[in-house]
Structure formats: C-alpha cells, structure tokens
Amino acid sequence: MTDQDIAGLQRRLAEFAAARRWEPYHTPKNLAAALSVEASELVEIFQWLTPEESARVMEDADSAHRVTDEVADVLAYLLQFCEVLGVDPLQALAAKIERNEERFPAP
C-alpha cells in the first residue's frame, strides 16, 4: 500500500493530526464544517469569473496554485470525515453512480 491510495492518504492525515493532538477536534460535525469552509474557499476563486475565464483558470500559475491547494484541502477534510465515520468514499461513490444511472437513464 502506498501513500497515494485512499487508505494511505487517510493514514497520513490521521498521523499528522495525532502528532499534533488534534484528534479531539476531528469530530464529524467539525470535519463537515471544515469541509464546507474549504469548498467555499474553492468557490471564492471562481466567484466573479465569467464562464470563459473560469475555464482558463489553470492557465495562470497563481490561480492554478490556489485551485490545487483548495482541492487538496477539500479532499483532505473529506477523507478525514470518511475515516472518522467509517465510510469508504470509493464504494459510496460507486453506489451513488449506480443509483443515478437507474434514476436518470440515458435516452
């Protein structure tokens, strides 16, 4: 198992939090709130851009860096949230896609 798979990344995040004694703060409520804040920070980057400008956001090095940092923050909090609640995020996504395929069949 490498640190680049979901479980490896969750382990690294848990070790990071444990080393700083942050576990008491990593409750489902707090992690959900932090996830929302980080997602909002990602939205903020695009807030006043036109659709065309938003499609080119990764062309500017500063904007690209901001986007990738916020994506990382969102994913980190989502993975920690899933770890705390025992949710397998890939299994949850696969099940959701299957439900959506049934609910919204292709024409």
CNS distance restraints for C-alpha pairs under 8 A (distance, minus, plus):
assign (resid   1 and name CA) (resid   5 and name CA) 7.15 0.50 0.50
assign (resid   1 and name CA) (resid   8 and name CA) 6.68 0.50 0.50
assign (resid   2 and name CA) (resid   8 and name CA) 5.78 0.50 0.50
assign (resid   3 and name CA) (resid   7 and name CA) 7.58 0.50 0.50
assign (resid   3 and name CA) (resid   8 and name CA) 4.09 0.50 0.50
assign (resid   3 and name CA) (resid   9 and name CA) 5.23 0.50 0.50
assign (resid   3 and name CA) (resid  12 and name CA) 7.28 0.50 0.50
assign (resid   4 and name CA) (resid   8 and name CA) 6.18 0.50 0.50
assign (resid   4 and name CA) (resid   9 and name CA) 6.20 0.50 0.50
assign (resid   5 and name CA) (resid   9 and name CA) 6.15 0.50 0.50
assign (resid   6 and name CA) (resid  10 and name CA) 6.12 0.50 0.50
assign (resid   6 and name CA) (resid  79 and name CA) 7.75 0.50 0.50
assign (resid   7 and name CA) (resid  11 and name CA) 6.08 0.50 0.50
assign (resid   8 and name CA) (resid  12 and name CA) 6.27 0.50 0.50
assign (resid   9 and name CA) (resid  13 and name CA) 6.18 0.50 0.50
assign (resid   9 and name CA) (resid  79 and name CA) 7.98 0.50 0.50
assign (resid  10 and name CA) (resid  14 and name CA) 6.09 0.50 0.50
assign (resid  10 and name CA) (resid  79 and name CA) 6.06 0.50 0.50
assign (resid  10 and name CA) (resid  80 and name CA) 6.40 0.50 0.50
assign (resid  10 and name CA) (resid  83 and name CA) 6.86 0.50 0.50
assign (resid  11 and name CA) (resid  15 and name CA) 6.08 0.50 0.50
assign (resid  12 and name CA) (resid  16 and name CA) 6.05 0.50 0.50
assign (resid  13 and name CA) (resid  17 and name CA) 6.23 0.50 0.50
assign (resid  13 and name CA) (resid  76 and name CA) 7.36 0.50 0.50
assign (resid  13 and name CA) (resid  80 and name CA) 7.06 0.50 0.50
assign (resid  14 and name CA) (resid  18 and name CA) 6.00 0.50 0.50
assign (resid  14 and name CA) (resid  80 and name CA) 7.44 0.50 0.50
assign (resid  15 and name CA) (resid  19 and name CA) 6.02 0.50 0.50
assign (resid  16 and name CA) (resid  20 and name CA) 6.67 0.50 0.50
assign (resid  17 and name CA) (resid  21 and name CA) 6.05 0.50 0.50
assign (resid  17 and name CA) (resid  22 and name CA) 4.99 0.50 0.50
assign (resid  17 and name CA) (resid  23 and name CA) 6.08 0.50 0.50
assign (resid  18 and name CA) (resid  22 and name CA) 5.97 0.50 0.50
assign (resid  18 and name CA) (resid  23 and name CA) 6.03 0.50 0.50
assign (resid  22 and name CA) (resid  26 and name CA) 6.68 0.50 0.50
assign (resid  23 and name CA) (resid  27 and name CA) 7.84 0.50 0.50
assign (resid  25 and name CA) (resid  30 and name CA) 6.76 0.50 0.50
assign (resid  26 and name CA) (resid  30 and name CA) 6.06 0.50 0.50
assign (resid  26 and name CA) (resid  31 and name CA) 5.87 0.50 0.50
assign (resid  26 and name CA) (resid  80 and name CA) 7.90 0.50 0.50
assign (resid  26 and name CA) (resid  81 and name CA) 8.00 0.50 0.50
assign (resid  26 and name CA) (resid  84 and name CA) 7.78 0.50 0.50
assign (resid  27 and name CA) (resid  31 and name CA) 6.02 0.50 0.50
assign (resid  27 and name CA) (resid  81 and name CA) 7.94 0.50 0.50
assign (resid  27 and name CA) (resid  84 and name CA) 7.28 0.50 0.50
assign (resid  28 and name CA) (resid  32 and name CA) 5.96 0.50 0.50
assign (resid  28 and name CA) (resid  81 and name CA) 5.99 0.50 0.50
assign (resid  28 and name CA) (resid  84 and name CA) 6.75 0.50 0.50
assign (resid  28 and name CA) (resid  85 and name CA) 7.08 0.50 0.50
assign (resid  29 and name CA) (resid  33 and name CA) 6.21 0.50 0.50
assign (resid  30 and name CA) (resid  34 and name CA) 6.10 0.50 0.50
assign (resid  31 and name CA) (resid  35 and name CA) 6.01 0.50 0.50
assign (resid  31 and name CA) (resid  77 and name CA) 6.12 0.50 0.50
assign (resid  31 and name CA) (resid  78 and name CA) 7.68 0.50 0.50
assign (resid  31 and name CA) (resid  80 and name CA) 7.23 0.50 0.50
assign (resid  31 and name CA) (resid  81 and name CA) 5.66 0.50 0.50
assign (resid  32 and name CA) (resid  36 and name CA) 6.24 0.50 0.50
assign (resid  32 and name CA) (resid  77 and name CA) 7.64 0.50 0.50
assign (resid  32 and name CA) (resid  78 and name CA) 7.78 0.50 0.50
assign (resid  32 and name CA) (resid  81 and name CA) 6.80 0.50 0.50
assign (resid  33 and name CA) (resid  37 and name CA) 6.28 0.50 0.50
assign (resid  34 and name CA) (resid  38 and name CA) 6.19 0.50 0.50
assign (resid  34 and name CA) (resid  77 and name CA) 6.78 0.50 0.50
assign (resid  35 and name CA) (resid  39 and name CA) 6.10 0.50 0.50
assign (resid  35 and name CA) (resid  73 and name CA) 7.81 0.50 0.50
assign (resid  35 and name CA) (resid  74 and name CA) 5.64 0.50 0.50
assign (resid  35 and name CA) (resid  77 and name CA) 5.34 0.50 0.50
assign (resid  35 and name CA) (resid  78 and name CA) 6.39 0.50 0.50
assign (resid  36 and name CA) (resid  40 and name CA) 6.12 0.50 0.50
assign (resid  37 and name CA) (resid  41 and name CA) 6.30 0.50 0.50
assign (resid  38 and name CA) (resid  42 and name CA) 6.41 0.50 0.50
assign (resid  38 and name CA) (resid  70 and name CA) 6.39 0.50 0.50
assign (resid  38 and name CA) (resid  73 and name CA) 6.18 0.50 0.50
assign (resid  38 and name CA) (resid  74 and name CA) 5.49 0.50 0.50
assign (resid  39 and name CA) (resid  43 and name CA) 6.32 0.50 0.50
assign (resid  39 and name CA) (resid  70 and name CA) 7.33 0.50 0.50
assign (resid  39 and name CA) (resid  71 and name CA) 7.93 0.50 0.50
assign (resid  39 and name CA) (resid  74 and name CA) 5.89 0.50 0.50
assign (resid  40 and name CA) (resid  44 and name CA) 6.07 0.50 0.50
assign (resid  41 and name CA) (resid  45 and name CA) 6.80 0.50 0.50
assign (resid  41 and name CA) (resid  70 and name CA) 6.74 0.50 0.50
assign (resid  42 and name CA) (resid  46 and name CA) 7.33 0.50 0.50
assign (resid  42 and name CA) (resid  67 and name CA) 6.47 0.50 0.50
assign (resid  42 and name CA) (resid  70 and name CA) 5.47 0.50 0.50
assign (resid  42 and name CA) (resid  71 and name CA) 7.08 0.50 0.50
assign (resid  43 and name CA) (resid  47 and name CA) 5.99 0.50 0.50
assign (resid  45 and name CA) (resid  63 and name CA) 7.77 0.50 0.50
assign (resid  45 and name CA) (resid  66 and name CA) 7.75 0.50 0.50
assign (resid  45 and name CA) (resid  67 and name CA) 7.32 0.50 0.50
assign (resid  46 and name CA) (resid  54 and name CA) 6.17 0.50 0.50
assign (resid  49 and name CA) (resid  53 and name CA) 5.52 0.50 0.50
assign (resid  49 and name CA) (resid  54 and name CA) 5.69 0.50 0.50
assign (resid  50 and name CA) (resid  54 and name CA) 6.12 0.50 0.50
assign (resid  51 and name CA) (resid  55 and name CA) 6.31 0.50 0.50
assign (resid  52 and name CA) (resid  56 and name CA) 6.67 0.50 0.50
assign (resid  53 and name CA) (resid  57 and name CA) 6.28 0.50 0.50
assign (resid  56 and name CA) (resid  60 and name CA) 7.79 0.50 0.50
assign (resid  57 and name CA) (resid  63 and name CA) 6.01 0.50 0.50
assign (resid  57 and name CA) (resid  64 and name CA) 6.37 0.50 0.50
assign (resid  58 and name CA) (resid  63 and name CA) 6.28 0.50 0.50
assign (resid  58 and name CA) (resid  64 and name CA) 4.41 0.50 0.50
assign (resid  58 and name CA) (resid  67 and name CA) 7.82 0.50 0.50
assign (resid  59 and name CA) (resid  63 and name CA) 7.77 0.50 0.50
assign (resid  59 and name CA) (resid  64 and name CA) 6.86 0.50 0.50
assign (resid  60 and name CA) (resid  64 and name CA) 5.93 0.50 0.50
assign (resid  61 and name CA) (resid  65 and name CA) 6.07 0.50 0.50
assign (resid  62 and name CA) (resid  66 and name CA) 6.30 0.50 0.50
assign (resid  63 and name CA) (resid  67 and name CA) 6.14 0.50 0.50
assign (resid  64 and name CA) (resid  68 and name CA) 6.13 0.50 0.50
assign (resid  65 and name CA) (resid  69 and name CA) 6.09 0.50 0.50
assign (resid  66 and name CA) (resid  70 and name CA) 6.22 0.50 0.50
assign (resid  67 and name CA) (resid  71 and name CA) 6.08 0.50 0.50
assign (resid  68 and name CA) (resid  72 and name CA) 6.11 0.50 0.50
assign (resid  69 and name CA) (resid  73 and name CA) 6.26 0.50 0.50
assign (resid  70 and name CA) (resid  74 and name CA) 6.12 0.50 0.50
assign (resid  71 and name CA) (resid  75 and name CA) 6.12 0.50 0.50
assign (resid  72 and name CA) (resid  76 and name CA) 5.94 0.50 0.50
assign (resid  73 and name CA) (resid  77 and name CA) 6.26 0.50 0.50
assign (resid  74 and name CA) (resid  78 and name CA) 6.13 0.50 0.50
assign (resid  75 and name CA) (resid  79 and name CA) 6.00 0.50 0.50
assign (resid  76 and name CA) (resid  80 and name CA) 6.18 0.50 0.50
assign (resid  77 and name CA) (resid  81 and name CA) 5.97 0.50 0.50
assign (resid  78 and name CA) (resid  82 and name CA) 6.15 0.50 0.50
assign (resid  79 and name CA) (resid  83 and name CA) 6.10 0.50 0.50
assign (resid  79 and name CA) (resid  89 and name CA) 7.58 0.50 0.50
assign (resid  80 and name CA) (resid  84 and name CA) 6.19 0.50 0.50
assign (resid  81 and name CA) (resid  85 and name CA) 6.36 0.50 0.50
assign (resid  82 and name CA) (resid  86 and name CA) 5.69 0.50 0.50
assign (resid  82 and name CA) (resid  87 and name CA) 4.66 0.50 0.50
assign (resid  82 and name CA) (resid  88 and name CA) 6.60 0.50 0.50
assign (resid  82 and name CA) (resid  89 and name CA) 6.58 0.50 0.50
assign (resid  83 and name CA) (resid  87 and name CA) 6.34 0.50 0.50
assign (resid  83 and name CA) (resid  88 and name CA) 7.80 0.50 0.50
assign (resid  87 and name CA) (resid  92 and name CA) 7.29 0.50 0.50
assign (resid  88 and name CA) (resid  92 and name CA) 6.05 0.50 0.50
assign (resid  89 and name CA) (resid  93 and name CA) 6.09 0.50 0.50
assign (resid  90 and name CA) (resid  94 and name CA) 6.14 0.50 0.50
assign (resid  91 and name CA) (resid  95 and name CA) 6.15 0.50 0.50
assign (resid  92 and name CA) (resid  96 and name CA) 6.16 0.50 0.50
assign (resid  93 and name CA) (resid  97 and name CA) 6.14 0.50 0.50
assign (resid  94 and name CA) (resid  98 and name CA) 6.31 0.50 0.50
assign (resid  95 and name CA) (resid  99 and name CA) 6.29 0.50 0.50
assign (resid  96 and name CA) (resid 100 and name CA) 6.12 0.50 0.50
assign (resid  97 and name CA) (resid 101 and name CA) 6.08 0.50 0.50
assign (resid  98 and name CA) (resid 102 and name CA) 6.42 0.50 0.50
assign (resid  99 and name CA) (resid 103 and name CA) 6.12 0.50 0.50
assign (resid 100 and name CA) (resid 104 and name CA) 5.70 0.50 0.50
assign (resid 100 and name CA) (resid 105 and name CA) 7.94 0.50 0.50
assign (resid 101 and name CA) (resid 105 and name CA) 5.46 0.50 0.50
assign (resid 101 and name CA) (resid 106 and name CA) 7.75 0.50 0.50
